[in-house]
Amino acid sequence: MIRVRFAPSPTGYLHVGAARAALFNWLFVQHARRTGADAVFVLRIEDTDKERSTDEYTRIILDGMHWLGLTWDEGPHFQAEGLERHRADADRLVAEGQAYVDEGAVRFRVSHEEVAWDDAVHGRITFHGKDLEDFVILRADRTPVYNFAVVSDDIAMRITHVFRGDDHVSNTPKQILLYRALGVDPPVFGHMPTINGEDGKKLSKRRGAVAVSDYEHQGILPQAMVNFLALLGWSPGGDRELFFDVNELIEAFDFSGLQSKPAVFDTQKLHWMNSEHMRHLGADRLLPLLGGGNGLASLSPDRAHALVAAVLPRSRSTLDVLRQVRVRAGLDAVAPDEKAAQAIAQDPGAYRNALALAARSLGACADWSAAGLEAELRRIAGANGMKAGALMQPIRIALTGSTVSEPVNELLVAVGRDAALTRLEAAAA
């Protein structure tokens, strides 16, 4: 029986490092089941730090795991519920002479034996007992310290594999000694590589780390976040980076693919990956994911679909999609972005003249289709001695507020004849 656990502390949000640890443990269990093994994923909330732990943080952690699709088989268990067991285990070690009382606290007696384990990621790691000092396992107020509570809990929950971040490597020799003292074989340990920011420094709760919920609110799809997190320190082999189906990710996952060098949290790559996942979904499946209360319910299903399909190739988040759709649908006013404002400022007169010409000439266009508008725009530019771009870019800016969009003929179709002409006339004035 394989039993792994994810054990977050409810003293803050679910940060990307913790989310990656949860994902790798979950993938390990799911992959083990595919090979016929009995495997269980346990969720344990390590809430013994009562001053900093809150119910709100617990809820946020659970919500983040639900958003990522990481379901658990047992729990959530709460570490504080094991307090009497922690105390009993410590008292047993004192009775056996393996620990002693020091000014009210219980201190574990460290032997000078070598402490080594075969790490699932780093291979053989060795510490020398002579480099470790006797350490406290139970404070004077009879509450356990982290290293002791974790071992007592993992023994009680029959945990067989512990996969966690590299920052826990220094805790492992102490925990192995405690396992041995309590008469239990240690689990398999695997320490996942550190996640660094793009500046090369380690992400942490105090510096640089961002809560998973922040990315949800920034318009990142959960399946894209899962895909991105899975590749932070793990490689499926070859050049593959996109997993549109989590079942394919489960099938490919193996701890032998974990790398020991730090991973880099590349925000640009996350947004690229998100754009690929959105395009894979397509307009039909993406529309329900844009959230309620966004005004799109006022549009016909066909129009909403057409607008989403039009902006999807140039969108990096669901917020991008929603913003562009609302502008094209007339639900939001056009507001030129920085590049668009710079383009207008280069020659405001030419900008207004191009829009006046477009409004006047397109008003007589009988064929308001992509093909018909393409031909008409080029005819207008040629008849007035203009380059096509000198006519099309002002139209693009006036209708979207951006210098980048779908082709202008397709943009005019998406906005619609009456709305487009009205906006062009208003912008020209």
N, C-alpha and C positions, 0 to 999 in steps of 0.2 A: 504493500500500500504506500503510495506517494502522498505526502501531506506537506504542502507549502503554505506560507502565510505572508500577507501584507499587513504591516503593523505601523500605521501612521500615528503621529502624535497630534492631537487636536489643539495645537497651540498656534495654528496659522492655517492658511489656505492650502489646497492641494497644488503644490508647485510641480513644475515640469519634471524635476528629478524624481520626486515621489511617484508621480504618474507613470514615469518610465519604469520604475521598479515594480509597480503594480502590474503594468502591462506585461513585463517579461515573466513574472511569476504566473500570471493568468495564461499566457501563451504556452509556458512550459507544461502546465496542467492539461490544457486543451490538446497539445501535441501528444502528450503521454497517453491520453485516452484514445487518440487515433491509432496508437500502436497496440492497443488492447490492455493497457495498464489501468489499475484502479488508482485514481488520483483525485485529490480534494484540495480546493483553494479556500483557505481560512482567512477571514478578515478580523483583525484584532485592533482595537483602538487603545493606544498606550496613553492612558489618561491619568497616570499617577502624579503628574505635575499639576496639582489642583489649582495653583495660583494662576497658571497660564492657559489651562485647558478650559474650553467652553463648549456648550451644546451647539452653539452656532457654527463653530469650526467643524464639529463632527458632522453636522448636516451638510455643510459645504463640501466636505471630503466625500461623503456618500453621494451627493448630487453629481460631483465631478466624475466619480467612477461610473454612475449610471449613464451620464452623458457619453462617456467613452465606450460604453457597452461592456464594462468589466463586471460581470456578475460573480458573486461568491457563493460557495456551497455551505459554509458554516459561518455564523456570526451575524452581526458584529458582536464579538466578545469585548469586554472592557477589562483592561488590566487591573483597574482598581478593585474589581470583584475578587481578585485572587490574593488580596492582602493577607488574609489569615494563613493561606498556604505558603506565601513568601516567608512569613515569620516562622512558621513551623519548619520549613527547610533550613532557614538560618540557625534556628535553635538546635536542629539535628546535627549540623556541622560543628556547632560549639560542643555538643555532647560527645561527638566523636573525636574531638581534638583537632579538627581541621580548620577551626575558626576560634576566635577568642574575643572577649569583651574588652574594649579600649575606650575609657571615658564615656561609657554608656552606649557606644556604637559597637557593632559586631564587625570584626575585621577578618578577612580570609587569610589563611596562612599559605603563602606561596612557596612551593618547593622549588628547587633549583634544576629541575628536570627540563629537558628540551621540549618545547611545544611546537609541533609542526602539523600541517595539514595539506592535503592535495586540493588546492583551490580549483573550482570548475572553470575559472577564467584565467588565473595567473599561474597555475601549476603549483609546484611545491613551494610553500612559504614556511619559514622557520623562525621562531623566536627562542631566545635562551632565557630560562627561568631566572637566572641570576640578574638579568636586566629588569626584572619585574619586582616591585615591592609589594608587601602585604597591602591589601586594599579593602576599603569599607564595602560591605554588602548590605548592612542594615544600619540606618542612621540612629542617632540617640532617641529620636521620637518613634522608633520602630517602623519606619517606612523604608522600603527597599530602594537601593540605587538602581540605575538603569540596567547595568550588566547582569545583576543578580535576578531582577524581576523577569528579564527576557529569558534567561535560562530556565527558571522555574516554570514560566508560562509555556515555553516550547516543549519542555518535558511533559507537562500536563496535557498539552494538545497533540502530543505525539508527532511533532514536526520532524520530517525526514530531510528536508532540503531548505536551506536559508540562502536566498539570493537577495543581495542588497548592494548599496553603493560602496565604492572604494574607501570612503571615509570611515567605514566600520572595521577595516583591516586591523587597526590597532586594538579594537575591542575583542577580537576573536581569540587571542591566546588566553585572556582572562576567562572568557566564556568556556573555552575548552577545558581549562583547569576546573571550573565549577561543574561542568558535566561529569568529569571523571570523579570528582569528590562526591557527587550525588549518585554515583554508580550507574551512569547512563552513557552509552556511546554518543559522541557528538554527531550532529547531522552533517550532511554534505554542505560545505560552504562555497559560495560563489560570489565574488565581489565585482560588481559592474563598474565600467570605467566612469571616471568623473565627466560631468558635462560642463564644458567651458562656454563662455560667451564669445562673441566674435572678436573681442579684444584679447582673447587667450586666457582670461582669468576665470576662475571657477565660479559658476553660478551658485548662489546661496540665497537663503531667505533674507539675508541682510544686504546682499549685493547682486543685483542683476536678475534674479529669478522672477518669473512672472507666474501668477496663478493660472491654472488651466482655465478657470472660468473667464479670465480676461480674454483669452483667445476665442472662446465661445461668443463673447460679446463683440468681438472684432470681426465676426463673420466667417470664422474658420469652421469647416464641417468636422464633425467628430471622426468620421472615417479617414479624413485627411490627417487629422492630429494623430490618430493611432498609427497610420502609415509612417508619418514623420518620426514619432517617438521610437518606433520599432527599429529605425535605422540609425538611432543615436547610440553607436557602439556595437551594433550587430550588423552582419552582412550575410545575405542569403547566398552569396557566391555569384560570380559573374557581374554584369553591369545593371541588373534589375533594381529599380528603385520604386516603381509604382505597383501597389497592391490594391486593386479596386474592390476585391472580395476578401473579407477577413478570413474566410476559410482557406484561401490560398496562402495567406500569411501564417496561419496555424500549421498548415502542411509543411511549409518551408522552414519553420522555426526550429532551431537546434542550438543549444548552448555552445556547441563547438564553433559556432559562427561569431561568438562574442570576441571583441577585440580588447586588448588591455590598455591601449593608448586612449587618452581623453577624446571624447566626442565634442563636436562644435555645434552649438545651437545657432543655426544659420536661419535667420528670420526670412530672408529672401527666398531661400529654398522651401521653407514652409508655405509661403504664399504661392510659389510656383506649383507646389504639390497640390495645394488647395484648388488652384485654377484648373488643374488637370482632373481632379475629382469632380468638380462642378461640371466640366464639359462632358465627362463620362456619364454623369447622371442625365444631362440634357434638360431642356426647359420643362418638360412635363413633370419629371421627378423632382426638379429643383424648386419649382413654384411653391409646393406645400412647406418647404423648408425655410422660406423667407420670413416666416413668422406672421402672426396676426396683427391687426391694427396698423397695417402699413398702407392702407388706401387702395390696394390693388383689387379689393373686392368690388370696387366701383366700376372696374373694367370688365368687359366681356371676356370669357375664358379664352377665346381665339385671340383677342387683342393682347391680353396679358401674356399668353404663350409667345406670340410673335415678338413682343418687346423684349422678353427675357432671352429668346433665341438670338435677337439682334445684338444684345450687349454682352452675351456670354463669352465670346471669343476674346474680349478685352477686359475681362473682370478677374480679379484676384481674390475676392471675398464675396459673401452674400450681401454685405453692405454695399460693395461696389455695384452689384447687380441692381439692388433696390434703389440706390441713388440715381443711377442712369435711367432706370425704367420710369421712376417718378417724374424726372425732368422731361423725358420724351412724351409721357402721357399728359403733361400739363398739370400734374399734381403739385409740383414744386416750380418756383420761378428759376429761370436760368441765371446763374451767377458765375461769371468768368473766373477760372482759376488763374494762378500766377502766370503761367505760360500764355494763356489766352489773353490776359490783360496786357502782357508785354507785346503780343502780336498786334493788338488793336492800337496801342500807343505808338507803334512805329509809324503809322500813317492813318490817323482816325478818319480823315476825309475819304481816302480810298476805301476804307472799311465800310463806311456808310454808303458810298456810291455803289459799291459792289452789291450790297444788300438791297438797295433801292432798285437796281437793275434786275436782280434776281426775282424780287417780289413782283415787279411789273411784267417781266417776261414769262415767268412760270405761271402767272395767273391765267395765261392764255394756253397753257399746255393741256392738250386734250387727253394725252396718255400718261396718267399718273401711276406708272408702273416703273420698276427698277430699270428695265431696258429703255422705256420711253423717256424717263428722266435723264438717264445717262446720255442719250443722244441729244436731248434738248439742252442740257448744261453745256455740252461741248459746242453746240451750234451757237448758243448765246455768247460764249467766250470768244469763239472765232469771229463772230459778226462784229464784236466790239474791240477786236485787236488785243484781247487779253489771253494770258496763259490760263489754262483750266484751273490750276491751283489758286490763282488770284481771285477766282470767283467762288470756288468750292470751299476754301478754308474759312472765309467770312461766314458762309452759310453754316458750316460745321460749328463755329464758335457761337453764333447767334442761337442755334438750336440746342446746343449741349453745354456751353460754357467751357468747352475743352478743345484742345488742338488735335485730339485723337478720338476717333470714333469709327464705326462701320463706314463703308463707302458712302459718300454724300447722297447718291441716288437712293441707296437703301435706307439711309437715315430719313430722307424726305417721305418715303413710303411709310416708315414706322411712325413718324409723327402725324402724318395724315395731311391731306391737301389744305383744308380750311385752317387748321391750327398752324401749319408751317407758314402759310402766307401771312397770317395775322402776326406771327412772331417776327418774321422777316421785316414786315412793314414797321413794326414797333421798334425793332433794333436799328433800322435805318434812320428813324426819327430821333 
